[in-house]
Amino acid sequence: MPHPIVEIDELVRLVIDELVEMSPPAAVSFALTCRSLEEPTLKSLWKQQPSLNNIVNVLPGHTWVTDEDDNDISVSGRGCPVD
């Protein structure tokens, strides 16, 4: 059973937003400590992405390519590969 303080949404959001800003890796660890903290922390982490690279990386590998020279990601929009 989670501590009653995690049921105060406004307080939890303030703590999470501050933690994500200060240390994203610590925020990930925080998300893993309690199921009730996982979803709000992960939402806050996704909002703080500095670029679209991490978001594109969760797409299937056949839909994007990485330019090795400047580490840019290109989305090809090819759809599903044919076997």
PyMOL Python script that loads the backbone (N, CA, C, O; Angstrom):
from pymol import cmd

cmd.read_pdbstr("""\
ATOM      1  N   MET A   1       0.834  -1.171   0.000  1.00  0.00           N
ATOM      2  CA  MET A   1       0.000   0.000   0.000  1.00  0.00           C
ATOM      3  C   MET A   1       0.891   1.251   0.000  1.00  0.00           C
ATOM      4  O   MET A   1       1.777   1.386   0.844  1.00  0.00           O
ATOM      5  N   PRO A   2       0.648   2.173  -0.963  1.00  0.00           N
ATOM      6  CA  PRO A   2       1.494   3.368  -1.025  1.00  0.00           C
ATOM      7  C   PRO A   2       1.257   4.308   0.145  1.00  0.00           C
ATOM      8  O   PRO A   2       0.202   4.289   0.779  1.00  0.00           O
ATOM      9  N   HIS A   3       2.239   5.108   0.409  1.00  0.00           N
ATOM     10  CA  HIS A   3       2.115   6.107   1.465  1.00  0.00           C
ATOM     11  C   HIS A   3       0.998   7.087   1.092  1.00  0.00           C
ATOM     12  O   HIS A   3       0.853   7.421  -0.084  1.00  0.00           O
ATOM     13  N   PRO A   4       0.218   7.548   2.050  1.00  0.00           N
ATOM     14  CA  PRO A   4      -0.896   8.468   1.746  1.00  0.00           C
ATOM     15  C   PRO A   4      -0.475   9.753   1.034  1.00  0.00           C
ATOM     16  O   PRO A   4      -1.283  10.371   0.340  1.00  0.00           O
ATOM     17  N   ILE A   5       0.778  10.156   1.201  1.00  0.00           N
ATOM     18  CA  ILE A   5       1.204  11.413   0.577  1.00  0.00           C
ATOM     19  C   ILE A   5       1.205  11.322  -0.953  1.00  0.00           C
ATOM     20  O   ILE A   5       1.046  12.337  -1.630  1.00  0.00           O
ATOM     21  N   VAL A   6       1.381  10.118  -1.498  1.00  0.00           N
ATOM     22  CA  VAL A   6       1.386   9.993  -2.962  1.00  0.00           C
ATOM     23  C   VAL A   6      -0.015  10.108  -3.550  1.00  0.00           C
ATOM     24  O   VAL A   6      -0.174  10.104  -4.771  1.00  0.00           O
ATOM     25  N   GLU A   7      -1.015  10.209  -2.709  1.00  0.00           N
ATOM     26  CA  GLU A   7      -2.375  10.415  -3.188  1.00  0.00           C
ATOM     27  C   GLU A   7      -2.695  11.894  -3.389  1.00  0.00           C
ATOM     28  O   GLU A   7      -3.782  12.228  -3.861  1.00  0.00           O
ATOM     29  N   ILE A   8      -1.770  12.781  -3.040  1.00  0.00           N
ATOM     30  CA  ILE A   8      -1.950  14.215  -3.261  1.00  0.00           C
ATOM     31  C   ILE A   8      -1.308  14.554  -4.607  1.00  0.00           C
ATOM     32  O   ILE A   8      -0.111  14.828  -4.688  1.00  0.00           O
ATOM     33  N   ASP A   9      -2.125  14.530  -5.658  1.00  0.00           N
ATOM     34  CA  ASP A   9      -1.623  14.661  -7.027  1.00  0.00           C
ATOM     35  C   ASP A   9      -0.793  15.915  -7.260  1.00  0.00           C
ATOM     36  O   ASP A   9       0.259  15.857  -7.898  1.00  0.00           O
ATOM     37  N   GLU A  10      -1.252  17.027  -6.755  1.00  0.00           N
ATOM     38  CA  GLU A  10      -0.549  18.288  -6.974  1.00  0.00           C
ATOM     39  C   GLU A  10       0.858  18.257  -6.381  1.00  0.00           C
ATOM     40  O   GLU A  10       1.809  18.721  -7.010  1.00  0.00           O
ATOM     41  N   LEU A  11       0.987  17.723  -5.200  1.00  0.00           N
ATOM     42  CA  LEU A  11       2.292  17.624  -4.546  1.00  0.00           C
ATOM     43  C   LEU A  11       3.200  16.662  -5.300  1.00  0.00           C
ATOM     44  O   LEU A  11       4.377  16.949  -5.515  1.00  0.00           O
ATOM     45  N   VAL A  12       2.656  15.533  -5.694  1.00  0.00           N
ATOM     46  CA  VAL A  12       3.442  14.540  -6.438  1.00  0.00           C
ATOM     47  C   VAL A  12       3.955  15.152  -7.738  1.00  0.00           C
ATOM     48  O   VAL A  12       5.123  14.973  -8.082  1.00  0.00           O
ATOM     49  N   ARG A  13       3.099  15.873  -8.468  1.00  0.00           N
ATOM     50  CA  ARG A  13       3.516  16.496  -9.730  1.00  0.00           C
ATOM     51  C   ARG A  13       4.630  17.509  -9.515  1.00  0.00           C
ATOM     52  O   ARG A  13       5.578  17.564 -10.300  1.00  0.00           O
ATOM     53  N   LEU A  14       4.526  18.310  -8.462  1.00  0.00           N
ATOM     54  CA  LEU A  14       5.573  19.293  -8.170  1.00  0.00           C
ATOM     55  C   LEU A  14       6.919  18.622  -7.902  1.00  0.00           C
ATOM     56  O   LEU A  14       7.951  19.049  -8.420  1.00  0.00           O
ATOM     57  N   VAL A  15       6.895  17.581  -7.095  1.00  0.00           N
ATOM     58  CA  VAL A  15       8.131  16.852  -6.771  1.00  0.00           C
ATOM     59  C   VAL A  15       8.711  16.208  -8.031  1.00  0.00           C
ATOM     60  O   VAL A  15       9.912  16.295  -8.282  1.00  0.00           O
ATOM     61  N   ILE A  16       7.858  15.568  -8.811  1.00  0.00           N
ATOM     62  CA  ILE A  16       8.319  14.886 -10.024  1.00  0.00           C
ATOM     63  C   ILE A  16       8.897  15.883 -11.021  1.00  0.00           C
ATOM     64  O   ILE A  16       9.977  15.653 -11.565  1.00  0.00           O
ATOM     65  N   ASP A  17       8.197  16.983 -11.267  1.00  0.00           N
ATOM     66  CA  ASP A  17       8.694  17.971 -12.226  1.00  0.00           C
ATOM     67  C   ASP A  17      10.048  18.530 -11.814  1.00  0.00           C
ATOM     68  O   ASP A  17      10.927  18.726 -12.653  1.00  0.00           O
ATOM     69  N   GLU A  18      10.213  18.786 -10.532  1.00  0.00           N
ATOM     70  CA  GLU A  18      11.501  19.279 -10.038  1.00  0.00           C
ATOM     71  C   GLU A  18      12.589  18.223 -10.206  1.00  0.00           C
ATOM     72  O   GLU A  18      13.704  18.542 -10.617  1.00  0.00           O
ATOM     73  N   LEU A  19      12.278  16.994  -9.897  1.00  0.00           N
ATOM     74  CA  LEU A  19      13.253  15.907 -10.018  1.00  0.00           C
ATOM     75  C   LEU A  19      13.645  15.664 -11.473  1.00  0.00           C
ATOM     76  O   LEU A  19      14.821  15.456 -11.774  1.00  0.00           O
ATOM     77  N   VAL A  20      12.668  15.691 -12.375  1.00  0.00           N
ATOM     78  CA  VAL A  20      12.960  15.498 -13.803  1.00  0.00           C
ATOM     79  C   VAL A  20      13.873  16.602 -14.312  1.00  0.00           C
ATOM     80  O   VAL A  20      14.791  16.343 -15.091  1.00  0.00           O
ATOM     81  N   GLU A  21      13.629  17.819 -13.880  1.00  0.00           N
ATOM     82  CA  GLU A  21      14.463  18.947 -14.314  1.00  0.00           C
ATOM     83  C   GLU A  21      15.890  18.825 -13.780  1.00  0.00           C
ATOM     84  O   GLU A  21      16.850  19.107 -14.497  1.00  0.00           O
ATOM     85  N   MET A  22      16.028  18.403 -12.514  1.00  0.00           N
ATOM     86  CA  MET A  22      17.348  18.304 -11.884  1.00  0.00           C
ATOM     87  C   MET A  22      18.137  17.089 -12.359  1.00  0.00           C
ATOM     88  O   MET A  22      19.331  17.194 -12.641  1.00  0.00           O
ATOM     89  N   SER A  23      17.475  15.939 -12.450  1.00  0.00           N
ATOM     90  CA  SER A  23      18.190  14.705 -12.776  1.00  0.00           C
ATOM     91  C   SER A  23      17.248  13.665 -13.381  1.00  0.00           C
ATOM     92  O   SER A  23      16.615  12.905 -12.648  1.00  0.00           O
ATOM     93  N   PRO A  24      17.148  13.623 -14.719  1.00  0.00           N
ATOM     94  CA  PRO A  24      16.283  12.622 -15.349  1.00  0.00           C
ATOM     95  C   PRO A  24      16.595  11.182 -14.923  1.00  0.00           C
ATOM     96  O   PRO A  24      15.658  10.413 -14.710  1.00  0.00           O
ATOM     97  N   PRO A  25      17.885  10.777 -14.787  1.00  0.00           N
ATOM     98  CA  PRO A  25      18.135   9.406 -14.325  1.00  0.00           C
ATOM     99  C   PRO A  25      17.584   9.132 -12.924  1.00  0.00           C
ATOM    100  O   PRO A  25      17.100   8.035 -12.647  1.00  0.00           O
ATOM    101  N   ALA A  26      17.661  10.127 -12.047  1.00  0.00           N
ATOM    102  CA  ALA A  26      17.095   9.957 -10.704  1.00  0.00           C
ATOM    103  C   ALA A  26      15.574   9.859 -10.779  1.00  0.00           C
ATOM    104  O   ALA A  26      14.952   9.151  -9.987  1.00  0.00           O
ATOM    105  N   ALA A  27      14.977  10.576 -11.734  1.00  0.00           N
ATOM    106  CA  ALA A  27      13.527  10.504 -11.905  1.00  0.00           C
ATOM    107  C   ALA A  27      13.106   9.110 -12.352  1.00  0.00           C
ATOM    108  O   ALA A  27      12.063   8.611 -11.931  1.00  0.00           O
ATOM    109  N   VAL A  28      13.905   8.485 -13.193  1.00  0.00           N
ATOM    110  CA  VAL A  28      13.606   7.107 -13.618  1.00  0.00           C
ATOM    111  C   VAL A  28      13.642   6.182 -12.410  1.00  0.00           C
ATOM    112  O   VAL A  28      12.755   5.344 -12.245  1.00  0.00           O
ATOM    113  N   SER A  29      14.650   6.323 -11.572  1.00  0.00           N
ATOM    114  CA  SER A  29      14.741   5.506 -10.355  1.00  0.00           C
ATOM    115  C   SER A  29      13.545   5.763  -9.450  1.00  0.00           C
ATOM    116  O   SER A  29      13.001   4.837  -8.849  1.00  0.00           O
ATOM    117  N   PHE A  30      13.142   7.016  -9.357  1.00  0.00           N
ATOM    118  CA  PHE A  30      11.980   7.395  -8.551  1.00  0.00           C
ATOM    119  C   PHE A  30      10.724   6.710  -9.078  1.00  0.00           C
ATOM    120  O   PHE A  30       9.906   6.222  -8.298  1.00  0.00           O
ATOM    121  N   ALA A  31      10.568   6.672 -10.403  1.00  0.00           N
ATOM    122  CA  ALA A  31       9.392   6.044 -11.023  1.00  0.00           C
ATOM    123  C   ALA A  31       9.320   4.557 -10.687  1.00  0.00           C
ATOM    124  O   ALA A  31       8.233   3.988 -10.589  1.00  0.00           O
ATOM    125  N   LEU A  32      10.466   3.942 -10.513  1.00  0.00           N
ATOM    126  CA  LEU A  32      10.509   2.502 -10.258  1.00  0.00           C
ATOM    127  C   LEU A  32      10.289   2.140  -8.790  1.00  0.00           C
ATOM    128  O   LEU A  32      10.213   0.956  -8.459  1.00  0.00           O
ATOM    129  N   THR A  33      10.185   3.125  -7.912  1.00  0.00           N
ATOM    130  CA  THR A  33      10.043   2.828  -6.491  1.00  0.00           C
ATOM    131  C   THR A  33       8.626   2.456  -6.081  1.00  0.00           C
ATOM    132  O   THR A  33       8.427   1.770  -5.078  1.00  0.00           O
ATOM    133  N   CYS A  34       7.632   2.910  -6.856  1.00  0.00           N
ATOM    134  CA  CYS A  34       6.250   2.704  -6.455  1.00  0.00           C
ATOM    135  C   CYS A  34       5.358   2.777  -7.697  1.00  0.00           C
ATOM    136  O   CYS A  34       5.510   3.686  -8.514  1.00  0.00           O
ATOM    137  N   ARG A  35       4.443   1.843  -7.843  1.00  0.00           N
ATOM    138  CA  ARG A  35       3.563   1.837  -9.015  1.00  0.00           C
ATOM    139  C   ARG A  35       2.772   3.127  -9.177  1.00  0.00           C
ATOM    140  O   ARG A  35       2.531   3.570 -10.300  1.00  0.00           O
ATOM    141  N   SER A  36       2.371   3.726  -8.076  1.00  0.00           N
ATOM    142  CA  SER A  36       1.572   4.950  -8.172  1.00  0.00           C
ATOM    143  C   SER A  36       2.409   6.152  -8.628  1.00  0.00           C
ATOM    144  O   SER A  36       1.847   7.168  -9.037  1.00  0.00           O
ATOM    145  N   LEU A  37       3.737   6.052  -8.565  1.00  0.00           N
ATOM    146  CA  LEU A  37       4.617   7.124  -9.037  1.00  0.00           C
ATOM    147  C   LEU A  37       5.087   6.898 -10.468  1.00  0.00           C
ATOM    148  O   LEU A  37       5.564   7.828 -11.119  1.00  0.00           O
ATOM    149  N   GLU A  38       4.956   5.687 -10.953  1.00  0.00           N
ATOM    150  CA  GLU A  38       5.493   5.341 -12.270  1.00  0.00           C
ATOM    151  C   GLU A  38       4.870   6.172 -13.396  1.00  0.00           C
ATOM    152  O   GLU A  38       5.591   6.832 -14.145  1.00  0.00           O
ATOM    153  N   GLU A  39       3.562   6.145 -13.519  1.00  0.00           N
ATOM    154  CA  GLU A  39       2.907   6.830 -14.629  1.00  0.00           C
ATOM    155  C   GLU A  39       3.140   8.344 -14.630  1.00  0.00           C
ATOM    156  O   GLU A  39       3.525   8.889 -15.665  1.00  0.00           O
ATOM    157  N   PRO A  40       2.922   9.038 -13.518  1.00  0.00           N
ATOM    158  CA  PRO A  40       3.152  10.494 -13.565  1.00  0.00           C
ATOM    159  C   PRO A  40       4.614  10.862 -13.827  1.00  0.00           C
ATOM    160  O   PRO A  40       4.890  11.871 -14.475  1.00  0.00           O
ATOM    161  N   THR A  41       5.544  10.058 -13.331  1.00  0.00           N
ATOM    162  CA  THR A  41       6.958  10.353 -13.574  1.00  0.00           C
ATOM    163  C   THR A  41       7.315  10.125 -15.026  1.00  0.00           C
ATOM    164  O   THR A  41       8.001  10.952 -15.626  1.00  0.00           O
ATOM    165  N   LEU A  42       6.866   9.022 -15.608  1.00  0.00           N
ATOM    166  CA  LEU A  42       7.164   8.761 -17.009  1.00  0.00           C
ATOM    167  C   LEU A  42       6.525   9.804 -17.922  1.00  0.00           C
ATOM    168  O   LEU A  42       7.131  10.201 -18.917  1.00  0.00           O
ATOM    169  N   LYS A  43       5.325  10.250 -17.603  1.00  0.00           N
ATOM    170  CA  LYS A  43       4.687  11.324 -18.384  1.00  0.00           C
ATOM    171  C   LYS A  43       5.536  12.589 -18.346  1.00  0.00           C
ATOM    172  O   LYS A  43       5.737  13.241 -19.371  1.00  0.00           O
ATOM    173  N   SER A  44       6.026  12.929 -17.174  1.00  0.00           N
ATOM    174  CA  SER A  44       6.850  14.127 -17.036  1.00  0.00           C
ATOM    175  C   SER A  44       8.170  13.976 -17.788  1.00  0.00           C
ATOM    176  O   SER A  44       8.642  14.930 -18.407  1.00  0.00           O
ATOM    177  N   LEU A  45       8.765  12.794 -17.738  1.00  0.00           N
ATOM    178  CA  LEU A  45      10.009  12.555 -18.471  1.00  0.00           C
ATOM    179  C   LEU A  45       9.803  12.688 -19.977  1.00  0.00           C
ATOM    180  O   LEU A  45      10.636  13.279 -20.664  1.00  0.00           O
ATOM    181  N   TRP A  46       8.705  12.148 -20.494  1.00  0.00           N
ATOM    182  CA  TRP A  46       8.436  12.254 -21.936  1.00  0.00           C
ATOM    183  C   TRP A  46       8.207  13.698 -22.353  1.00  0.00           C
ATOM    184  O   TRP A  46       8.540  14.071 -23.477  1.00  0.00           O
ATOM    185  N   LYS A  47       7.646  14.515 -21.474  1.00  0.00           N
ATOM    186  CA  LYS A  47       7.430  15.928 -21.798  1.00  0.00           C
ATOM    187  C   LYS A  47       8.740  16.692 -21.905  1.00  0.00           C
ATOM    188  O   LYS A  47       8.809  17.704 -22.603  1.00  0.00           O
ATOM    189  N   GLN A  48       9.775  16.224 -21.227  1.00  0.00           N
ATOM    190  CA  GLN A  48      11.046  16.934 -21.146  1.00  0.00           C
ATOM    191  C   GLN A  48      12.074  16.488 -22.184  1.00  0.00           C
ATOM    192  O   GLN A  48      13.260  16.778 -22.024  1.00  0.00           O
ATOM    193  N   GLN A  49      11.663  15.807 -23.219  1.00  0.00           N
ATOM    194  CA  GLN A  49      12.615  15.327 -24.228  1.00  0.00           C
ATOM    195  C   GLN A  49      13.239  16.508 -24.966  1.00  0.00           C
ATOM    196  O   GLN A  49      12.518  17.382 -25.447  1.00  0.00           O
ATOM    197  N   PRO A  50      14.580  16.548 -25.064  1.00  0.00           N
ATOM    198  CA  PRO A  50      15.242  17.665 -25.738  1.00  0.00           C
ATOM    199  C   PRO A  50      15.109  17.615 -27.265  1.00  0.00           C
ATOM    200  O   PRO A  50      15.290  18.623 -27.948  1.00  0.00           O
ATOM    201  N   SER A  51      14.794  16.436 -27.782  1.00  0.00           N
ATOM    202  CA  SER A  51      14.621  16.282 -29.231  1.00  0.00           C
ATOM    203  C   SER A  51      13.653  15.131 -29.468  1.00  0.00           C
ATOM    204  O   SER A  51      13.191  14.492 -28.523  1.00  0.00           O
ATOM    205  N   LEU A  52      13.356  14.877 -30.710  1.00  0.00           N
ATOM    206  CA  LEU A  52      12.451  13.776 -31.046  1.00  0.00           C
ATOM    207  C   LEU A  52      13.172  12.432 -31.166  1.00  0.00           C
ATOM    208  O   LEU A  52      12.528  11.409 -31.401  1.00  0.00           O
ATOM    209  N   ASN A  53      14.484  12.421 -31.009  1.00  0.00           N
ATOM    210  CA  ASN A  53      15.255  11.181 -31.192  1.00  0.00           C
ATOM    211  C   ASN A  53      14.749  10.033 -30.325  1.00  0.00           C
ATOM    212  O   ASN A  53      14.565   8.926 -30.831  1.00  0.00           O
ATOM    213  N   ASN A  54      14.519  10.265 -29.039  1.00  0.00           N
ATOM    214  CA  ASN A  54      14.060   9.192 -28.150  1.00  0.00           C
ATOM    215  C   ASN A  54      12.665   8.707 -28.519  1.00  0.00           C
ATOM    216  O   ASN A  54      12.360   7.520 -28.404  1.00  0.00           O
ATOM    217  N   ILE A  55      11.827   9.628 -28.960  1.00  0.00           N
ATOM    218  CA  ILE A  55      10.476   9.245 -29.356  1.00  0.00           C
ATOM    219  C   ILE A  55      10.517   8.400 -30.616  1.00  0.00           C
ATOM    220  O   ILE A  55       9.808   7.398 -30.712  1.00  0.00           O
ATOM    221  N   VAL A  56      11.342   8.793 -31.590  1.00  0.00           N
ATOM    222  CA  VAL A  56      11.470   8.026 -32.829  1.00  0.00           C
ATOM    223  C   VAL A  56      12.082   6.655 -32.551  1.00  0.00           C
ATOM    224  O   VAL A  56      11.733   5.676 -33.209  1.00  0.00           O
ATOM    225  N   ASN A  57      12.987   6.582 -31.586  1.00  0.00           N
ATOM    226  CA  ASN A  57      13.635   5.304 -31.263  1.00  0.00           C
ATOM    227  C   ASN A  57      12.677   4.242 -30.745  1.00  0.00           C
ATOM    228  O   ASN A  57      13.009   3.057 -30.779  1.00  0.00           O
ATOM    229  N   VAL A  58      11.497   4.629 -30.268  1.00  0.00           N
ATOM    230  CA  VAL A  58      10.540   3.626 -29.815  1.00  0.00           C
ATOM    231  C   VAL A  58       9.702   3.087 -30.973  1.00  0.00           C
ATOM    232  O   VAL A  58       8.941   2.137 -30.791  1.00  0.00           O
ATOM    233  N   LEU A  59       9.833   3.680 -32.161  1.00  0.00           N
ATOM    234  CA  LEU A  59       9.162   3.158 -33.344  1.00  0.00           C
ATOM    235  C   LEU A  59       9.882   1.905 -33.828  1.00  0.00           C
ATOM    236  O   LEU A  59      11.055   1.716 -33.506  1.00  0.00           O
ATOM    237  N   PRO A  60       9.212   1.044 -34.595  1.00  0.00           N
ATOM    238  CA  PRO A  60       9.895  -0.132 -35.147  1.00  0.00           C
ATOM    239  C   PRO A  60      11.115   0.287 -35.977  1.00  0.00           C
ATOM    240  O   PRO A  60      11.082   1.306 -36.668  1.00  0.00           O
ATOM    241  N   GLY A  61      12.166  -0.489 -35.905  1.00  0.00           N
ATOM    242  CA  GLY A  61      13.431  -0.168 -36.554  1.00  0.00           C
ATOM    243  C   GLY A  61      13.357   0.041 -38.053  1.00  0.00           C
ATOM    244  O   GLY A  61      14.178   0.772 -38.608  1.00  0.00           O
ATOM    245  N   HIS A  62      12.396  -0.580 -38.726  1.00  0.00           N
ATOM    246  CA  HIS A  62      12.319  -0.428 -40.183  1.00  0.00           C
ATOM    247  C   HIS A  62      11.732   0.920 -40.604  1.00  0.00           C
ATOM    248  O   HIS A  62      11.721   1.231 -41.795  1.00  0.00           O
ATOM    249  N   THR A  63      11.250   1.721 -39.665  1.00  0.00           N
ATOM    250  CA  THR A  63      10.609   2.988 -40.022  1.00  0.00           C
ATOM    251  C   THR A  63      11.538   4.195 -39.915  1.00  0.00           C
ATOM    252  O   THR A  63      11.145   5.303 -40.283  1.00  0.00           O
ATOM    253  N   TRP A  64      12.743   4.007 -39.427  1.00  0.00           N
ATOM    254  CA  TRP A  64      13.654   5.136 -39.302  1.00  0.00           C
ATOM    255  C   TRP A  64      15.090   4.712 -39.545  1.00  0.00           C
ATOM    256  O   TRP A  64      15.428   3.538 -39.391  1.00  0.00           O
ATOM    257  N   VAL A  65      15.926   5.645 -39.920  1.00  0.00           N
ATOM    258  CA  VAL A  65      17.357   5.406 -40.121  1.00  0.00           C
ATOM    259  C   VAL A  65      18.131   6.519 -39.425  1.00  0.00           C
ATOM    260  O   VAL A  65      17.629   7.633 -39.275  1.00  0.00           O
ATOM    261  N   THR A  66      19.356   6.212 -38.999  1.00  0.00           N
ATOM    262  CA  THR A  66      20.211   7.198 -38.339  1.00  0.00           C
ATOM    263  C   THR A  66      21.336   7.588 -39.273  1.00  0.00           C
ATOM    264  O   THR A  66      21.993   6.729 -39.861  1.00  0.00           O
ATOM    265  N   ASP A  67      21.555   8.874 -39.408  1.00  0.00           N
ATOM    266  CA  ASP A  67      22.681   9.386 -40.180  1.00  0.00           C
ATOM    267  C   ASP A  67      23.896   9.366 -39.269  1.00  0.00           C
ATOM    268  O   ASP A  67      23.961  10.124 -38.301  1.00  0.00           O
ATOM    269  N   GLU A  68      24.845   8.515 -39.568  1.00  0.00           N
ATOM    270  CA  GLU A  68      26.009   8.304 -38.692  1.00  0.00           C
ATOM    271  C   GLU A  68      26.876   9.558 -38.550  1.00  0.00           C
ATOM    272  O   GLU A  68      27.526   9.735 -37.520  1.00  0.00           O
ATOM    273  N   ASP A  69      26.900  10.429 -39.562  1.00  0.00           N
ATOM    274  CA  ASP A  69      27.788  11.598 -39.523  1.00  0.00           C
ATOM    275  C   ASP A  69      27.390  12.616 -38.456  1.00  0.00           C
ATOM    276  O   ASP A  69      28.246  13.110 -37.723  1.00  0.00           O
ATOM    277  N   ASP A  70      26.103  12.931 -38.365  1.00  0.00           N
ATOM    278  CA  ASP A  70      25.690  13.963 -37.412  1.00  0.00           C
ATOM    279  C   ASP A  70      24.664  13.466 -36.406  1.00  0.00           C
ATOM    280  O   ASP A  70      24.059  14.267 -35.693  1.00  0.00           O
ATOM    281  N   ASN A  71      24.462  12.156 -36.339  1.00  0.00           N
ATOM    282  CA  ASN A  71      23.585  11.517 -35.359  1.00  0.00           C
ATOM    283  C   ASN A  71      22.126  11.966 -35.482  1.00  0.00           C
ATOM    284  O   ASN A  71      21.363  11.873 -34.520  1.00  0.00           O
ATOM    285  N   ASP A  72      21.742  12.449 -36.662  1.00  0.00           N
ATOM    286  CA  ASP A  72      20.349  12.806 -36.911  1.00  0.00           C
ATOM    287  C   ASP A  72      19.551  11.559 -37.233  1.00  0.00           C
ATOM    288  O   ASP A  72      20.092  10.577 -37.742  1.00  0.00           O
ATOM    289  N   ILE A  73      18.272  11.602 -36.938  1.00  0.00           N
ATOM    290  CA  ILE A  73      17.383  10.485 -37.237  1.00  0.00           C
ATOM    291  C   ILE A  73      16.415  10.926 -38.317  1.00  0.00           C
ATOM    292  O   ILE A  73      15.840  12.012 -38.246  1.00  0.00           O
ATOM    293  N   SER A  74      16.240  10.079 -39.315  1.00  0.00           N
ATOM    294  CA  SER A  74      15.271  10.351 -40.362  1.00  0.00           C
ATOM    295  C   SER A  74      14.174   9.295 -40.291  1.00  0.00           C
ATOM    296  O   SER A  74      14.466   8.104 -40.180  1.00  0.00           O
ATOM    297  N   VAL A  75      12.930   9.719 -40.353  1.00  0.00           N
ATOM    298  CA  VAL A  75      11.805   8.796 -40.361  1.00  0.00           C
ATOM    299  C   VAL A  75      11.407   8.591 -41.801  1.00  0.00           C
ATOM    300  O   VAL A  75      11.145   9.548 -42.530  1.00  0.00           O
ATOM    301  N   SER A  76      11.363   7.306 -42.218  1.00  0.00           N
ATOM    302  CA  SER A  76      11.136   7.031 -43.641  1.00  0.00           C
ATOM    303  C   SER A  76       9.670   6.878 -43.999  1.00  0.00           C
ATOM    304  O   SER A  76       9.303   7.139 -45.145  1.00  0.00           O
ATOM    305  N   GLY A  77       8.820   6.470 -43.075  1.00  0.00           N
ATOM    306  CA  GLY A  77       7.411   6.277 -43.391  1.00  0.00           C
ATOM    307  C   GLY A  77       7.164   5.105 -44.320  1.00  0.00           C
ATOM    308  O   GLY A  77       6.187   5.111 -45.068  1.00  0.00           O
ATOM    309  N   ARG A  78       8.022   4.106 -44.291  1.00  0.00           N
ATOM    310  CA  ARG A  78       7.902   2.953 -45.188  1.00  0.00           C
ATOM    311  C   ARG A  78       6.833   1.963 -44.774  1.00  0.00           C
ATOM    312  O   ARG A  78       6.437   1.127 -45.586  1.00  0.00           O
ATOM    313  N   GLY A  79       6.356   2.022 -43.557  1.00  0.00           N
ATOM    314  CA  GLY A  79       5.355   1.064 -43.120  1.00  0.00           C
ATOM    315  C   GLY A  79       5.979  -0.269 -42.766  1.00  0.00           C
ATOM    316  O   GLY A  79       7.176  -0.338 -42.486  1.00  0.00           O
ATOM    317  N   CYS A  80       5.186  -1.327 -42.775  1.00  0.00           N
ATOM    318  CA  CYS A  80       5.647  -2.661 -42.380  1.00  0.00           C
ATOM    319  C   CYS A  80       6.485  -3.292 -43.473  1.00  0.00           C
ATOM    320  O   CYS A  80       6.157  -3.176 -44.654  1.00  0.00           O
ATOM    321  N   PRO A  81       7.581  -3.969 -43.086  1.00  0.00           N
ATOM    322  CA  PRO A  81       8.377  -4.667 -44.084  1.00  0.00           C
ATOM    323  C   PRO A  81       7.615  -5.886 -44.605  1.00  0.00           C
ATOM    324  O   PRO A  81       6.792  -6.467 -43.897  1.00  0.00           O
ATOM    325  N   VAL A  82       7.898  -6.258 -45.837  1.00  0.00           N
ATOM    326  CA  VAL A  82       7.266  -7.436 -46.442  1.00  0.00           C
ATOM    327  C   VAL A  82       8.229  -8.604 -46.292  1.00  0.00           C
ATOM    328  O   VAL A  82       9.399  -8.503 -46.661  1.00  0.00           O
ATOM    329  N   ASP A  83       7.734  -9.715 -45.749  1.00  0.00           N
ATOM    330  CA  ASP A  83       8.587 -10.906 -45.584  1.00  0.00           C
ATOM    331  C   ASP A  83       8.630 -11.721 -46.847  1.00  0.00           C
ATOM    332  O   ASP A  83       9.296 -12.755 -46.892  1.00  0.00           O
TER     333      ASP A  83
END
""", "prot")
cmd.dss("prot")
cmd.show_as("cartoon", "prot")
cmd.util.cbc("prot")
cmd.orient("prot")
